[in-house]
Amino acid sequence: MRKTLFALLALLPLSSMAAGDFVVRDMRVKGLQRISEGTVFNYLPINIGDTIDSVRIGEAIRSLYSQNLFDDIEMRREDDTLIIVVKERPSIENFSIDGNKDIKTEDLMESLRGVGLARGRTFDRSVLDNVEMFLREQYYDRGKYGVEIISKIVDRPNNTVRINIEVKEGERAKIRQVNIVGNNSFDEDEIRTDFTLDTANWLSWIRQDDRYAKEALEGDLETLRSYYMDRGYADFRVDSTQVAISPSKKDIFVTINIHEGDVYKISDVKLVGEMVVPERQLRGLIFSQPGSVFNLNLLTRSAEYMQFRLGEEGYANAEIEPVPVLDHDTKEATVTFYVNPQNRVYVRKINFNGIDQVDDEVLRREMRQMEGSYLSTPLMDRSKILLQRLPYIEPGVDYRTIPVPGSPDLVDVDVDLQYRMPGQFSGGVGYSESQKLLLNGSIVHTNFLGSGNRVALQVNTGRFQKSYSISHTDPYRSMDGIRRTLSINYRDITQFTSAASDFSTTSAGATIDYGYPISEYQSLSFGLTFQHSELVSSSNSTLQAQDWVANNGNQFTEDVSGGFVLNGTEFDTFELLVGWSYDSRNRTIFATRGTHQQLFLSAAVPGSEVEYYQARYNFTKYIPITQRWIIRVNAELGISESLGDTTATPPYKQFYGGGPQSVRGFKESYLGPRDSFGRPYGGNILVASQLELIIPLPDKFASQARASFFYDAGNVFNNGEVAFTDKLGSPQLYKADFSELRTSVGIGVQWLAPLGLFRFSYAYPLNAYEGSDRYYGDELERFQFSIGQAF
């Protein structure tokens, strides 16, 4: 209003000016504090030498006001000098927002800077009023109708102000009642099954589904339309929606008025447009055929499949729209798919954004979409999966196509990535009376020096146990994707202080392993391991240990103090490794779909001083049952047997069952055969499986944690290679028998942390054997915790 008043006054002759026109010989500006005279003259449409009148004066005032720099402007004349008197608007010395919880301060500040509310900017009261209105609308959309926005403006020296916006959010309004009016064919509870909004229930404190939000209501209305139109009601519509708020602004009452219409059947399906692929191929992707009940979801999916098929040929911007024409008399619908392939699109350049810790070559070798070739939707989707399967890339890889100006058939592809923790780091120092000083540490880095190579180092030292290992994996030893792994290990474990047995193991070995891809999802691996081992037992060792040492390898004896005699054996083995792998998972850590299979066969080749073979098969499949609920099926089978003159598989090659990564609820490694001291010896046959229902977690936790309900089953057996006894010393067999599988149910949580993958579980064993005076019983651990490698 003030601007309008000054504009009108400007059209009248100013009292301080003489009547009539005059020529401007000089100009001066009064009242400036922060703004320079040059800025005023730049926006002033009057120059020295101009002849001005009341019209020109009005134009000048309007021009200066339009810059939003001044609160007051006055024009005066002193002889032939034009005097411009201004009152500057204050600048913002400081701007702050308090009390906001639902909306992040950073997000608000970013938005408000764009409208001029920021430190150092000129203050405009009208902008502040608009901001208050904007904030109220934002909170109304979140269901907080009792929100209070209080703005405080404090004048400061030098024509500056300090602005503070205090937000009192109040409580989110809760839904007390949802009514659907006009539903005659379906029960209201059935219709609302997939609604986001709901009235208060016993799970509302977790799901927050009783809190009103405008976006959630719009989503539920779309869910309602889909519910009817997927069941044949092609002319369904929502007539009106009323949202009533209680006087306290805490309760919401929602009423949805609908018109169900009639059930329609499809009478004909047509394809119209330019067919850049054979029409029969597109028709093969249409799920709805003449005679079937109208189903909007099937029509939409059909269009998406056809778009995907055109995308395979480079028509990435293809548009396919199913348009139904309803015959209200016959209750039939004719569906026409309009096909517009548009131009074939080629990729000029691929850019990787958001990451600089990885060499560009490492990322490009995962891309199946090439620069210079046409844009292929399947190749880009596969590239996304391969990138997010890298252990140092966060899930949620996305890409955008940017048209090249002036070239309608060219695009640049921007791939958005986010770097994640590339490995695990841990270390510790301890002391015990038996082990003395204990040192341990491990480092696993999957992106060593930005090369994408994996380096692992592990050290454990103590009086009776020492182990060292180092490995290096180059996933792309060649551009063909050949992988190479080199590893060296040393282990010296002396168990003289263990209640299990007097038995020590010393081994040193080296492995070289190559992997060769045979398809996009499959690969073969070949490797060779050399290992020198030395096993020592005494009369205090278990019968099984004494027997193996006495009958395998190159035996030796050693006299120690007190006439104590140690029996030992040492041997060299050359182990050949062959493997096959199939992997279609969408990511390696916390996958949500796909299958992973591994088959490994290793054998000590002829000429080794101990001969044996071992086969192992792992199967994992992720089955989405809804958009967020997933079933995970995992199975593991293993068998090992001795060959030639070797009497049994070496003790360190035995399988173990029970524990966080096997059958939860049973003590780790305690399932299966027991040695003569009643401790786990392991078996040469392994059967284990897990069935899990993965629980949806909020998106901000989904990439770092996972929770599930589980059912586990498994055990380890021995086919007679090793002789075992019960508590009374009588022979006991551990033959493979599915009736002896141990089972459990429970809930588990996994958390990916810098120290490794933390696993927590609580299980209830279903068929644990309590044991007797003769037979060993199962050892139970209902709550279990472990830290393992995730990379």
Disulfide bonds with the S-S distance in Angstrom:
none
